[in-house]
Amino acid sequence: MVGGNKDRIANAPVLLVSTFERGKSGFFGGQQTNEVGDGWGAHDNGLSDAYLVLKARAMGFDTLIMGMRDADKLRALFSIPENETIMAVIALGYRAAEPRTPRHKDLEETVKFF
């Protein structure tokens, strides 16, 4: 259910399914507060996931956030309601080896100053 990452997480003892409930964040009284709408749910979900992986790392765990996933199978397996959007699966465990640090891009390649 996690696509190309299945080999990377084969020994992960915990997999978390990250979701958000549509029509909540970014809505007031059932109405969108602006044009972003449910994008705010995705935004807040991403922030929540980020803090979760930072805390996990601080506790000595490693994580892998996976956007490649079969939402329909996850929804059926875990009885996730239709009004929730499945954003990611997060593997939690311990790394098997030290990861290689990729070459970092120069600042000018990633930032645009105005």
ZIWOUR-V24501 format. One record per backbone hydrogen bond with DSSP energy under -1.0 kcal/mol. CO is the residue of the C=O (numbers start at 1). NH is the residue of the N-H. If there is no record, write none. Layout:
# ZIWOUR-V24501
co=CO nh=NH
co=CO nh=NH
This chain:
# ZIWOUR-V24501
co=1 nh=70
co=2 nh=5
co=3 nh=6
co=5 nh=9
co=9 nh=12
co=14 nh=92
co=16 nh=90
co=18 nh=87
co=18 nh=88
co=20 nh=85
co=24 nh=27
co=26 nh=33
co=28 nh=31
co=31 nh=28
co=34 nh=37
co=36 nh=39
co=37 nh=40
co=38 nh=42
co=39 nh=43
co=40 nh=44
co=41 nh=45
co=42 nh=46
co=43 nh=47
co=44 nh=48
co=45 nh=49
co=46 nh=50
co=47 nh=51
co=48 nh=52
co=49 nh=53
co=50 nh=54
co=51 nh=55
co=52 nh=56
co=53 nh=57
co=54 nh=58
co=55 nh=59
co=56 nh=61
co=57 nh=60
co=62 nh=93
co=64 nh=91
co=66 nh=89
co=69 nh=71
co=70 nh=74
co=71 nh=75
co=72 nh=76
co=73 nh=77
co=74 nh=78
co=75 nh=80
co=81 nh=84
co=83 nh=22
co=85 nh=20
co=88 nh=18
co=89 nh=66
co=90 nh=16
co=91 nh=64
co=92 nh=14
co=93 nh=62
co=106 nh=109
co=107 nh=110
co=107 nh=111
